[in-house]
Amino acid sequence: MWGAITGYYVDANGLCHGFLRNPNGAITTFDPTGSICTVAGNINDFGAIAGFYDDASGVMHGFLLTPYGKMITFDAPGAGTGADQGTYPLLATCLNDFGAITGDYVDASNVYHGFVRAPDGSFTTIDVRGAQATFSNSINNEGAISGYYVDAKGMNHGFVRAPDGTITTFNVKGAGTGSGQGTMYSTNNQEGAIDGEYLDANNVWHGFVRAPDGTITTFNIKGAGTGSGQGTTPAIINQEGAIDGSYVDEKNVSHGFLRLP
């Protein structure tokens, strides 16, 4: 839906609610039944909205609000039912135009797994071989999914899952190899390009873009700091290859950026 915006707000009681702002400026709020905190963050070109909500026990559940106002809630098979467990589609890029949804779930042992929910409601779990935790960040209209996983040593690695289920892993040259370092937080566009960030051995953040042929280009925004916790952190890539995100300067002040193709 061109010009429509979705998101969430926090009321005076500290509770979150979803909202849709139509192109004419009209705002509609919504909450799945049983929600005490609704987090909406993704709207596709047809006006469907995906996100997650917490129930009174602190369990997370996914939801899909159709363009016609029907609320569908769901839980990935294997998702835990304890506090801070359950199912949560990620924001911004978790829903494609055909209604497929990707995201993560936390099982009863507090292990993270990726998932994809097909438009017919069927689920497929995504676990990268050798992963201690798998995070699915983004799905495009072809059904390709990008994300990252954590290995047994705590290092992060990027991956892309083709529509046929084939998983390709990758690491950005220069990424650190220590626990918590490496390649992570990637999103993909309709052309198969992937953007993301990596943390080097000095715990400085850098951006990268991976072309559909696998070629990786790294970048740093001018003015980004070079100290621990500083640097460049891309957020999302569009169909034309433009990337937005943020960076932290040497004074630990955050700024936004737009990187054009």
DRENPA-3360 file (N, C-alpha, C; in nm, 2 decimals, always signed):
BEGIN
1 = MWGAITGY = +0.09/-0.12/+0.00/+0.00/+0.00/+0.00/+0.09/+0.12/+0.00 ~ +0.09/+0.19/-0.11/+0.18/+0.31/-0.13/+0.15/+0.42/-0.03 ~ +0.24/+0.46/+0.05/+0.22/+0.57/+0.14/+0.17/+0.54/+0.27 ~ +0.14/+0.41/+0.30/+0.09/+0.36/+0.43/+0.21/+0.34/+0.52 ~ +0.18/+0.36/+0.65/+0.29/+0.34/+0.75/+0.23/+0.25/+0.86 ~ +0.31/+0.16/+0.91/+0.28/+0.09/+1.03/+0.39/+0.10/+1.13 ~ +0.35/+0.07/+1.25/+0.44/+0.08/+1.36/+0.37/+0.05/+1.49 ~ +0.43/+0.10/+1.60/+0.36/+0.08/+1.73/+0.39/+0.20/+1.82;
9 = YVDANGLC = +0.31/+0.21/+1.92/+0.32/+0.32/+2.02/+0.31/+0.27/+2.16 ~ +0.35/+0.35/+2.26/+0.34/+0.31/+2.40/+0.25/+0.40/+2.47 ~ +0.15/+0.35/+2.54/+0.05/+0.43/+2.61/+0.10/+0.47/+2.75 ~ +0.02/+0.54/+2.82/+0.05/+0.59/+2.95/+0.08/+0.49/+3.05 ~ +0.03/+0.36/+3.02/+0.05/+0.25/+3.12/+0.18/+0.17/+3.08 ~ +0.25/+0.22/+2.97/+0.36/+0.14/+2.93/+0.34/+0.03/+2.84 ~ +0.21/+0.02/+2.78/+0.18/-0.09/+2.70/+0.19/-0.05/+2.55 ~ +0.23/-0.15/+2.47/+0.25/-0.12/+2.32/+0.13/-0.16/+2.24;
17 = HGFLRNPN = +0.10/-0.08/+2.14/-0.01/-0.11/+2.05/+0.03/-0.09/+1.91 ~ -0.02/-0.16/+1.81/+0.01/-0.14/+1.67/-0.08/-0.03/+1.61 ~ -0.03/+0.03/+1.51/-0.11/+0.12/+1.43/-0.08/+0.12/+1.28 ~ -0.18/+0.16/+1.21/-0.17/+0.18/+1.06/-0.21/+0.32/+1.03 ~ -0.12/+0.39/+0.96/-0.16/+0.52/+0.91/-0.18/+0.51/+0.76 ~ -0.30/+0.54/+0.71/-0.33/+0.53/+0.57/-0.28/+0.65/+0.50 ~ -0.27/+0.64/+0.37/-0.21/+0.75/+0.29/-0.29/+0.88/+0.31 ~ -0.42/+0.87/+0.35/-0.50/+0.99/+0.37/-0.48/+1.05/+0.51;
25 = GAITTFDP = -0.40/+0.99/+0.59/-0.37/+1.04/+0.72/-0.45/+0.97/+0.83 ~ -0.55/+0.89/+0.80/-0.63/+0.83/+0.90/-0.55/+0.72/+0.97 ~ -0.56/+0.71/+1.10/-0.48/+0.62/+1.18/-0.58/+0.52/+1.25 ~ -0.54/+0.39/+1.23/-0.62/+0.28/+1.30/-0.52/+0.21/+1.39 ~ -0.57/+0.18/+1.51/-0.49/+0.11/+1.61/-0.54/-0.04/+1.61 ~ -0.45/-0.13/+1.66/-0.49/-0.27/+1.66/-0.41/-0.34/+1.76 ~ -0.47/-0.45/+1.82/-0.40/-0.54/+1.91/-0.46/-0.68/+1.89 ~ -0.38/-0.79/+1.87/-0.43/-0.92/+1.87/-0.50/-0.95/+2.01;
33 = TGSICTVA = -0.60/-1.04/+2.01/-0.66/-1.08/+2.13/-0.56/-1.14/+2.23 ~ -0.56/-1.09/+2.35/-0.46/-1.14/+2.45/-0.33/-1.07/+2.45 ~ -0.31/-0.97/+2.37/-0.19/-0.90/+2.37/-0.18/-0.79/+2.48 ~ -0.06/-0.79/+2.54/-0.03/-0.68/+2.63/+0.08/-0.58/+2.57 ~ +0.14/-0.63/+2.46/+0.23/-0.54/+2.39/+0.24/-0.59/+2.25 ~ +0.19/-0.51/+2.16/+0.19/-0.54/+2.01/+0.30/-0.46/+1.94 ~ +0.38/-0.53/+1.87/+0.49/-0.47/+1.80/+0.47/-0.49/+1.65 ~ +0.43/-0.39/+1.58/+0.41/-0.40/+1.43/+0.52/-0.33/+1.36;
41 = GNINDFGA = +0.58/-0.38/+1.26/+0.69/-0.31/+1.19/+0.71/-0.34/+1.05 ~ +0.62/-0.42/+0.99/+0.63/-0.45/+0.85/+0.50/-0.45/+0.78 ~ +0.50/-0.38/+0.66/+0.38/-0.37/+0.58/+0.42/-0.39/+0.43 ~ +0.35/-0.48/+0.36/+0.39/-0.51/+0.23/+0.31/-0.42/+0.13 ~ +0.33/-0.44/+0.00/+0.27/-0.35/-0.10/+0.12/-0.36/-0.11 ~ +0.06/-0.47/-0.05/-0.08/-0.49/-0.05/-0.15/-0.45/+0.08 ~ -0.07/-0.40/+0.17/-0.13/-0.35/+0.30/-0.13/-0.45/+0.41 ~ -0.08/-0.57/+0.39/-0.07/-0.67/+0.50/+0.04/-0.63/+0.60;
49 = IAGFYDDA = +0.01/-0.66/+0.72/+0.11/-0.62/+0.83/+0.14/-0.74/+0.91 ~ +0.27/-0.75/+0.94/+0.32/-0.86/+1.03/+0.40/-0.81/+1.15 ~ +0.40/-0.89/+1.25/+0.47/-0.85/+1.37/+0.46/-0.95/+1.48 ~ +0.48/-0.91/+1.60/+0.46/-1.00/+1.71/+0.40/-0.93/+1.83 ~ +0.36/-1.01/+1.93/+0.30/-0.96/+2.05/+0.33/-1.05/+2.17 ~ +0.34/-0.98/+2.29/+0.36/-1.06/+2.41/+0.22/-1.08/+2.48 ~ +0.20/-1.20/+2.54/+0.08/-1.22/+2.62/+0.11/-1.19/+2.76 ~ +0.01/-1.21/+2.85/+0.02/-1.18/+2.99/+0.13/-1.26/+3.06;
57 = SGVMHGFL = +0.17/-1.37/+3.00/+0.28/-1.46/+3.06/+0.42/-1.43/+3.01 ~ +0.42/-1.33/+2.92/+0.55/-1.29/+2.86/+0.59/-1.38/+2.74 ~ +0.50/-1.46/+2.69/+0.53/-1.54/+2.57/+0.50/-1.47/+2.44 ~ +0.59/-1.48/+2.35/+0.58/-1.41/+2.22/+0.50/-1.49/+2.12 ~ +0.42/-1.42/+2.04/+0.34/-1.49/+1.93/+0.35/-1.40/+1.81 ~ +0.35/-1.46/+1.69/+0.35/-1.39/+1.57/+0.20/-1.35/+1.53 ~ +0.19/-1.25/+1.44/+0.06/-1.21/+1.39/+0.07/-1.16/+1.24 ~ -0.04/-1.18/+1.17/-0.05/-1.13/+1.04/-0.19/-1.06/+1.03;
65 = LTPYGKMI = -0.19/-0.93/+1.00/-0.31/-0.86/+0.98/-0.33/-0.84/+0.83 ~ -0.44/-0.90/+0.78/-0.46/-0.90/+0.63/-0.50/-0.76/+0.59 ~ -0.50/-0.73/+0.46/-0.54/-0.60/+0.41/-0.69/-0.57/+0.44 ~ -0.77/-0.68/+0.46/-0.91/-0.67/+0.49/-0.94/-0.66/+0.64 ~ -0.84/-0.66/+0.72/-0.86/-0.64/+0.86/-0.87/-0.77/+0.94 ~ -0.85/-0.88/+0.88/-0.85/-1.01/+0.96/-0.72/-1.03/+1.03 ~ -0.73/-1.06/+1.16/-0.61/-1.08/+1.24/-0.59/-1.23/+1.25 ~ -0.47/-1.27/+1.21/-0.43/-1.41/+1.22/-0.31/-1.42/+1.31;
73 = TFDAPGAG = -0.32/-1.50/+1.42/-0.20/-1.52/+1.51/-0.15/-1.66/+1.49 ~ -0.02/-1.67/+1.52/+0.05/-1.80/+1.49/+0.17/-1.82/+1.58 ~ +0.20/-1.95/+1.60/+0.32/-1.99/+1.68/+0.39/-2.10/+1.59 ~ +0.52/-2.08/+1.58/+0.60/-2.18/+1.51/+0.61/-2.31/+1.59 ~ +0.59/-2.42/+1.52/+0.60/-2.55/+1.59/+0.74/-2.56/+1.66 ~ +0.74/-2.60/+1.78/+0.86/-2.61/+1.86/+0.89/-2.49/+1.94 ~ +0.81/-2.38/+1.93/+0.84/-2.26/+2.01/+0.80/-2.29/+2.15 ~ +0.88/-2.23/+2.24/+0.86/-2.25/+2.38/+0.74/-2.17/+2.43;
81 = TGADQGTY = +0.69/-2.21/+2.55/+0.58/-2.14/+2.61/+0.61/-2.07/+2.74 ~ +0.74/-2.05/+2.77/+0.78/-1.98/+2.89/+0.80/-1.83/+2.86 ~ +0.82/-1.76/+2.96/+0.85/-1.61/+2.95/+0.97/-1.59/+2.86 ~ +0.96/-1.49/+2.77/+1.06/-1.46/+2.67/+1.09/-1.57/+2.57 ~ +1.00/-1.67/+2.57/+1.01/-1.77/+2.46/+0.90/-1.74/+2.36 ~ +0.89/-1.82/+2.25/+0.78/-1.81/+2.16/+0.83/-1.77/+2.02 ~ +0.74/-1.70/+1.95/+0.76/-1.67/+1.81/+0.76/-1.52/+1.78 ~ +0.86/-1.48/+1.71/+0.85/-1.34/+1.67/+0.92/-1.31/+1.54;
89 = PLLATCLN = +0.83/-1.27/+1.44/+0.88/-1.22/+1.31/+0.96/-1.09/+1.34 ~ +1.07/-1.07/+1.27/+1.15/-0.95/+1.28/+1.08/-0.84/+1.21 ~ +1.13/-0.72/+1.23/+1.07/-0.60/+1.18/+1.12/-0.56/+1.04 ~ +1.05/-0.48/+0.97/+1.09/-0.41/+0.85/+1.10/-0.50/+0.73 ~ +1.15/-0.62/+0.74/+1.17/-0.70/+0.62/+1.13/-0.85/+0.63 ~ +1.04/-0.87/+0.73/+1.00/-1.01/+0.76/+0.89/-1.06/+0.67 ~ +0.82/-0.98/+0.60/+0.70/-1.01/+0.52/+0.72/-0.97/+0.37 ~ +0.69/-1.07/+0.28/+0.70/-1.03/+0.14/+0.56/-1.01/+0.08;
97 = DFGAITGD = +0.55/-0.97/-0.04/+0.42/-0.93/-0.10/+0.33/-1.05/-0.12 ~ +0.38/-1.17/-0.11/+0.30/-1.29/-0.13/+0.24/-1.35/+0.00 ~ +0.29/-1.28/+0.11/+0.24/-1.32/+0.25/+0.33/-1.42/+0.32 ~ +0.44/-1.45/+0.26/+0.54/-1.53/+0.34/+0.61/-1.45/+0.44 ~ +0.63/-1.51/+0.56/+0.68/-1.44/+0.67/+0.80/-1.52/+0.73 ~ +0.91/-1.45/+0.76/+1.02/-1.51/+0.82/+1.05/-1.45/+0.96 ~ +1.13/-1.51/+1.04/+1.15/-1.46/+1.17/+1.22/-1.57/+1.26 ~ +1.21/-1.55/+1.39/+1.28/-1.64/+1.48/+1.18/-1.70/+1.58;
105 = YVDASNVY = +1.22/-1.81/+1.64/+1.15/-1.86/+1.76/+1.25/-1.91/+1.86 ~ +1.20/-1.90/+1.98/+1.29/-1.95/+2.10/+1.22/-2.07/+2.15 ~ +1.29/-2.18/+2.16/+1.23/-2.31/+2.21/+1.23/-2.32/+2.36 ~ +1.19/-2.43/+2.41/+1.18/-2.45/+2.56/+1.32/-2.45/+2.63 ~ +1.42/-2.47/+2.55/+1.56/-2.47/+2.60/+1.63/-2.34/+2.58 ~ +1.55/-2.24/+2.53/+1.60/-2.10/+2.51/+1.70/-2.10/+2.39 ~ +1.68/-2.19/+2.29/+1.76/-2.19/+2.17/+1.69/-2.12/+2.06 ~ +1.76/-2.03/+1.98/+1.70/-1.96/+1.88/+1.70/-2.04/+1.75;
113 = HGFVRAPD = +1.59/-2.04/+1.67/+1.58/-2.10/+1.54/+1.52/-2.00/+1.44 ~ +1.55/-2.01/+1.32/+1.48/-1.93/+1.22/+1.36/-2.01/+1.17 ~ +1.26/-1.94/+1.11/+1.15/-2.01/+1.05/+1.10/-1.93/+0.93 ~ +1.03/-2.00/+0.84/+0.95/-1.93/+0.73/+0.81/-1.99/+0.74 ~ +0.72/-1.90/+0.74/+0.57/-1.93/+0.73/+0.52/-1.91/+0.59 ~ +0.48/-2.01/+0.52/+0.44/-1.99/+0.38/+0.30/-1.93/+0.38 ~ +0.26/-1.87/+0.27/+0.13/-1.81/+0.26/+0.01/-1.90/+0.30 ~ +0.03/-2.03/+0.29/-0.08/-2.13/+0.33/-0.08/-2.16/+0.47;
121 = GSFTTIDV = +0.02/-2.10/+0.55/+0.02/-2.12/+0.69/+0.12/-2.23/+0.74 ~ +0.18/-2.30/+0.64/+0.28/-2.41/+0.68/+0.41/-2.35/+0.72 ~ +0.48/-2.42/+0.81/+0.61/-2.37/+0.86/+0.72/-2.46/+0.82 ~ +0.84/-2.40/+0.81/+0.97/-2.46/+0.79/+1.07/-2.40/+0.89 ~ +1.13/-2.49/+0.96/+1.23/-2.44/+1.06/+1.37/-2.42/+0.98 ~ +1.44/-2.32/+1.02/+1.57/-2.29/+0.95/+1.68/-2.30/+1.06 ~ +1.76/-2.40/+1.05/+1.88/-2.41/+1.13/+2.00/-2.44/+1.05 ~ +2.10/-2.34/+1.05/+2.22/-2.36/+0.97/+2.30/-2.47/+1.04;
129 = RGAQATFS = +2.36/-2.56/+0.96/+2.44/-2.66/+1.01/+2.56/-2.61/+1.10 ~ +2.57/-2.67/+1.22/+2.67/-2.62/+1.31/+2.64/-2.50/+1.40 ~ +2.52/-2.45/+1.38/+2.48/-2.33/+1.45/+2.43/-2.36/+1.59 ~ +2.46/-2.27/+1.68/+2.41/-2.28/+1.82/+2.28/-2.19/+1.83 ~ +2.27/-2.10/+1.73/+2.15/-2.01/+1.72/+2.14/-1.96/+1.58 ~ +2.02/-1.96/+1.52/+2.00/-1.91/+1.39/+1.90/-1.80/+1.39 ~ +1.93/-1.69/+1.32/+1.84/-1.57/+1.31/+1.80/-1.54/+1.17 ~ +1.68/-1.55/+1.13/+1.63/-1.51/+1.00/+1.58/-1.37/+1.00;
137 = NSINNEGA = +1.64/-1.29/+0.92/+1.62/-1.14/+0.92/+1.52/-1.09/+0.81 ~ +1.53/-1.15/+0.70/+1.46/-1.09/+0.58/+1.42/-1.19/+0.48 ~ +1.31/-1.16/+0.41/+1.26/-1.25/+0.30/+1.22/-1.16/+0.18 ~ +1.26/-1.19/+0.06/+1.22/-1.12/-0.06/+1.11/-1.19/-0.13 ~ +1.06/-1.13/-0.24/+0.95/-1.19/-0.31/+0.98/-1.32/-0.38 ~ +1.11/-1.35/-0.40/+1.14/-1.48/-0.46/+1.14/-1.59/-0.35 ~ +1.14/-1.55/-0.23/+1.14/-1.64/-0.12/+1.28/-1.67/-0.06 ~ +1.38/-1.59/-0.11/+1.52/-1.60/-0.05/+1.52/-1.53/+0.08;
145 = ISGYYVDA = +1.59/-1.59/+0.18/+1.60/-1.54/+0.31/+1.74/-1.52/+0.35 ~ +1.77/-1.40/+0.41/+1.90/-1.37/+0.46/+1.90/-1.36/+0.62 ~ +2.01/-1.39/+0.68/+2.02/-1.38/+0.82/+2.16/-1.41/+0.87 ~ +2.17/-1.45/+0.99/+2.30/-1.49/+1.05/+2.29/-1.60/+1.15 ~ +2.40/-1.66/+1.18/+2.40/-1.76/+1.28/+2.52/-1.75/+1.37 ~ +2.51/-1.82/+1.49/+2.62/-1.81/+1.59/+2.67/-1.95/+1.60 ~ +2.80/-1.97/+1.59/+2.87/-2.10/+1.60/+2.90/-2.14/+1.75 ~ +2.96/-2.25/+1.77/+2.99/-2.30/+1.90/+3.08/-2.21/+1.98;
153 = KGMNHGFV = +3.16/-2.13/+1.91/+3.25/-2.04/+1.98/+3.20/-1.90/+2.00 ~ +3.07/-1.88/+1.96/+3.01/-1.75/+1.98/+3.03/-1.66/+1.86 ~ +3.10/-1.70/+1.76/+3.12/-1.61/+1.64/+3.00/-1.61/+1.55 ~ +2.97/-1.49/+1.49/+2.86/-1.48/+1.40/+2.90/-1.49/+1.25 ~ +2.81/-1.55/+1.17/+2.83/-1.57/+1.03/+2.71/-1.54/+0.95 ~ +2.72/-1.48/+0.83/+2.60/-1.46/+0.75/+2.56/-1.58/+0.68 ~ +2.43/-1.58/+0.64/+2.38/-1.69/+0.55/+2.27/-1.63/+0.46 ~ +2.25/-1.70/+0.34/+2.14/-1.67/+0.26/+2.08/-1.81/+0.22;
161 = RAPDGTIT = +1.95/-1.82/+0.24/+1.87/-1.94/+0.21/+1.80/-1.92/+0.08 ~ +1.83/-2.00/-0.02/+1.76/-1.99/-0.15/+1.62/-2.04/-0.14 ~ +1.53/-2.01/-0.24/+1.39/-2.05/-0.23/+1.38/-2.20/-0.22 ~ +1.48/-2.28/-0.28/+1.47/-2.42/-0.27/+1.52/-2.48/-0.14 ~ +1.56/-2.40/-0.05/+1.61/-2.44/+0.08/+1.76/-2.45/+0.09 ~ +1.83/-2.43/-0.02/+1.98/-2.44/-0.01/+2.03/-2.32/+0.07 ~ +2.12/-2.35/+0.16/+2.18/-2.25/+0.25/+2.33/-2.23/+0.21 ~ +2.36/-2.10/+0.19/+2.50/-2.06/+0.16/+2.54/-1.97/+0.28;
169 = TFNVKGAG = +2.66/-2.00/+0.34/+2.71/-1.92/+0.45/+2.82/-1.83/+0.39 ~ +2.85/-1.72/+0.46/+2.95/-1.63/+0.42/+3.01/-1.55/+0.54 ~ +3.13/-1.50/+0.52/+3.19/-1.42/+0.62/+3.26/-1.30/+0.55 ~ +3.25/-1.19/+0.61/+3.31/-1.07/+0.55/+3.46/-1.06/+0.59 ~ +3.54/-1.04/+0.49/+3.69/-1.03/+0.52/+3.71/-0.91/+0.62 ~ +3.78/-0.93/+0.72/+3.80/-0.83/+0.82/+3.72/-0.84/+0.94 ~ +3.61/-0.93/+0.94/+3.53/-0.95/+1.06/+3.61/-1.02/+1.16 ~ +3.58/-0.99/+1.29/+3.65/-1.05/+1.40/+3.61/-1.20/+1.42;
177 = TGSGQGTM = +3.69/-1.27/+1.49/+3.66/-1.42/+1.50/+3.64/-1.45/+1.65 ~ +3.63/-1.35/+1.73/+3.60/-1.38/+1.88/+3.45/-1.39/+1.90 ~ +3.42/-1.43/+2.02/+3.28/-1.44/+2.06/+3.21/-1.31/+2.05 ~ +3.09/-1.31/+1.99/+3.01/-1.18/+1.96/+3.06/-1.10/+1.84 ~ +3.17/-1.14/+1.78/+3.22/-1.07/+1.66/+3.17/-1.15/+1.54 ~ +3.21/-1.09/+1.42/+3.17/-1.16/+1.30/+3.07/-1.08/+1.21 ~ +3.00/-1.16/+1.13/+2.91/-1.10/+1.03/+2.76/-1.12/+1.08 ~ +2.68/-1.02/+1.07/+2.54/-1.03/+1.13/+2.45/-0.93/+1.07;
185 = YSTNNQEG = +2.32/-0.95/+1.11/+2.21/-0.85/+1.09/+2.20/-0.82/+0.94 ~ +2.19/-0.92/+0.86/+2.18/-0.89/+0.71/+2.03/-0.88/+0.67 ~ +2.00/-0.80/+0.56/+1.87/-0.80/+0.50/+1.89/-0.81/+0.35 ~ +1.80/-0.86/+0.27/+1.81/-0.88/+0.13/+1.70/-0.80/+0.05 ~ +1.73/-0.77/-0.07/+1.63/-0.70/-0.16/+1.58/-0.80/-0.27 ~ +1.50/-0.75/-0.35/+1.43/-0.83/-0.45/+1.53/-0.88/-0.56 ~ +1.65/-0.81/-0.57/+1.75/-0.85/-0.67/+1.85/-0.96/-0.61 ~ +1.84/-0.98/-0.48/+1.93/-1.08/-0.42/+2.05/-1.01/-0.36;
193 = AIDGEYLD = +2.06/-0.88/-0.36/+2.17/-0.81/-0.29/+2.14/-0.82/-0.14 ~ +2.24/-0.82/-0.06/+2.23/-0.83/+0.09/+2.32/-0.72/+0.15 ~ +2.26/-0.65/+0.25/+2.34/-0.56/+0.33/+2.35/-0.61/+0.47 ~ +2.44/-0.55/+0.54/+2.45/-0.59/+0.68/+2.57/-0.52/+0.75 ~ +2.61/-0.58/+0.86/+2.72/-0.52/+0.94/+2.81/-0.63/+0.99 ~ +2.93/-0.59/+1.02/+3.02/-0.69/+1.09/+3.10/-0.62/+1.19 ~ +3.14/-0.69/+1.29/+3.21/-0.64/+1.41/+3.36/-0.70/+1.40 ~ +3.46/-0.61/+1.39/+3.59/-0.65/+1.38/+3.66/-0.69/+1.51;
201 = ANNVWHGF = +3.79/-0.73/+1.50/+3.86/-0.78/+1.62/+3.87/-0.67/+1.73 ~ +3.85/-0.54/+1.69/+3.86/-0.43/+1.79/+3.72/-0.39/+1.83 ~ +3.62/-0.47/+1.80/+3.48/-0.44/+1.83/+3.43/-0.31/+1.77 ~ +3.48/-0.28/+1.65/+3.43/-0.16/+1.57/+3.33/-0.22/+1.46 ~ +3.22/-0.14/+1.44/+3.12/-0.19/+1.34/+3.16/-0.13/+1.20 ~ +3.13/-0.21/+1.10/+3.15/-0.17/+0.96/+3.03/-0.22/+0.88 ~ +3.00/-0.16/+0.77/+2.89/-0.20/+0.68/+2.94/-0.28/+0.57 ~ +2.85/-0.36/+0.51/+2.89/-0.44/+0.39/+2.76/-0.45/+0.30;
209 = VRAPDGTI = +2.79/-0.48/+0.17/+2.68/-0.51/+0.08/+2.74/-0.63/+0.00 ~ +2.66/-0.74/-0.01/+2.69/-0.86/-0.08/+2.61/-0.86/-0.21 ~ +2.67/-0.86/-0.33/+2.61/-0.86/-0.46/+2.55/-1.00/-0.48 ~ +2.45/-1.01/-0.57/+2.39/-1.14/-0.60/+2.49/-1.25/-0.64 ~ +2.60/-1.21/-0.70/+2.71/-1.30/-0.74/+2.80/-1.34/-0.62 ~ +2.77/-1.29/-0.50/+2.86/-1.32/-0.39/+2.97/-1.22/-0.36 ~ +2.99/-1.13/-0.45/+3.10/-1.03/-0.42/+3.06/-0.94/-0.31 ~ +3.15/-0.92/-0.21/+3.12/-0.84/-0.09/+3.20/-0.71/-0.10;
217 = TTFNIKGA = +3.14/-0.60/-0.08/+3.20/-0.47/-0.06/+3.17/-0.41/+0.08 ~ +3.28/-0.37/+0.14/+3.26/-0.32/+0.28/+3.27/-0.16/+0.27 ~ +3.21/-0.10/+0.37/+3.21/+0.05/+0.37/+3.20/+0.10/+0.51 ~ +3.25/+0.22/+0.52/+3.24/+0.30/+0.65/+3.19/+0.44/+0.62 ~ +3.10/+0.49/+0.69/+3.05/+0.62/+0.67/+3.15/+0.73/+0.72 ~ +3.17/+0.83/+0.64/+3.27/+0.93/+0.68/+3.22/+1.00/+0.81 ~ +3.31/+1.00/+0.91/+3.27/+1.05/+1.04/+3.24/+0.95/+1.14 ~ +3.23/+0.82/+1.10/+3.21/+0.71/+1.19/+3.33/+0.69/+1.28;
225 = GTGSGQGT = +3.31/+0.67/+1.41/+3.42/+0.64/+1.50/+3.49/+0.51/+1.48 ~ +3.61/+0.50/+1.53/+3.69/+0.38/+1.52/+3.72/+0.32/+1.65 ~ +3.65/+0.36/+1.76/+3.66/+0.30/+1.89/+3.57/+0.18/+1.91 ~ +3.59/+0.11/+2.02/+3.50/-0.01/+2.05/+3.35/+0.04/+2.06 ~ +3.26/-0.03/+1.99/+3.12/+0.01/+2.00/+3.08/+0.12/+1.90 ~ +3.18/+0.18/+1.83/+3.15/+0.28/+1.74/+3.15/+0.22/+1.59 ~ +3.12/+0.31/+1.50/+3.13/+0.26/+1.36/+2.99/+0.27/+1.28 ~ +2.98/+0.19/+1.18/+2.87/+0.20/+1.08/+2.78/+0.07/+1.09;
233 = TPAIINQE = +2.65/+0.10/+1.10/+2.56/-0.02/+1.12/+2.44/+0.00/+1.02 ~ +2.45/-0.06/+0.90/+2.34/-0.05/+0.80/+2.21/-0.12/+0.86 ~ +2.10/-0.08/+0.81/+1.97/-0.14/+0.86/+1.89/-0.21/+0.75 ~ +1.88/-0.15/+0.63/+1.79/-0.21/+0.53/+1.84/-0.17/+0.39 ~ +1.82/-0.25/+0.29/+1.85/-0.22/+0.15/+1.72/-0.23/+0.07 ~ +1.71/-0.13/-0.03/+1.59/-0.14/-0.11/+1.62/-0.20/-0.25 ~ +1.52/-0.21/-0.33/+1.53/-0.27/-0.46/+1.64/-0.21/-0.55 ~ +1.66/-0.08/-0.54/+1.76/-0.01/-0.62/+1.90/-0.02/-0.56;
241 = GAIDGSYV = +1.91/-0.08/-0.44/+2.04/-0.09/-0.37/+2.08/+0.02/-0.28 ~ +1.99/+0.11/-0.25/+2.01/+0.22/-0.15/+2.00/+0.15/-0.01 ~ +2.09/+0.20/+0.07/+2.10/+0.14/+0.21/+2.09/+0.26/+0.31 ~ +2.00/+0.23/+0.41/+2.00/+0.33/+0.52/+2.04/+0.26/+0.65 ~ +2.08/+0.34/+0.75/+2.12/+0.29/+0.87/+2.17/+0.40/+0.96 ~ +2.26/+0.37/+1.05/+2.31/+0.47/+1.15/+2.46/+0.44/+1.17 ~ +2.52/+0.55/+1.23/+2.66/+0.53/+1.26/+2.69/+0.61/+1.39 ~ +2.79/+0.56/+1.47/+2.83/+0.63/+1.59/+2.96/+0.69/+1.57;
249 = DEKNVSHG = +2.97/+0.82/+1.61/+3.10/+0.89/+1.58/+3.19/+0.88/+1.70 ~ +3.31/+0.94/+1.70/+3.41/+0.93/+1.80/+3.37/+0.98/+1.94 ~ +3.26/+1.06/+1.94/+3.21/+1.11/+2.06/+3.09/+1.03/+2.11 ~ +3.07/+0.91/+2.05/+2.96/+0.82/+2.08/+2.82/+0.88/+2.06 ~ +2.81/+0.97/+1.96/+2.68/+1.03/+1.92/+2.63/+0.95/+1.79 ~ +2.51/+0.92/+1.79/+2.45/+0.84/+1.68/+2.40/+0.94/+1.57 ~ +2.41/+0.90/+1.45/+2.36/+0.97/+1.33/+2.30/+0.87/+1.23 ~ +2.21/+0.92/+1.15/+2.16/+0.84/+1.04/+2.23/+0.86/+0.92;
257 = FLRLP = +2.22/+0.76/+0.82/+2.28/+0.78/+0.69/+2.20/+0.71/+0.58 ~ +2.22/+0.76/+0.46/+2.17/+0.70/+0.34/+2.28/+0.68/+0.24 ~ +2.31/+0.55/+0.20/+2.41/+0.52/+0.11/+2.34/+0.49/-0.03 ~ +2.37/+0.57/-0.13/+2.31/+0.54/-0.26/+2.38/+0.44/-0.34 ~ +2.32/+0.37/-0.43/+2.39/+0.27/-0.51/+2.51/+0.33/-0.58;
% end
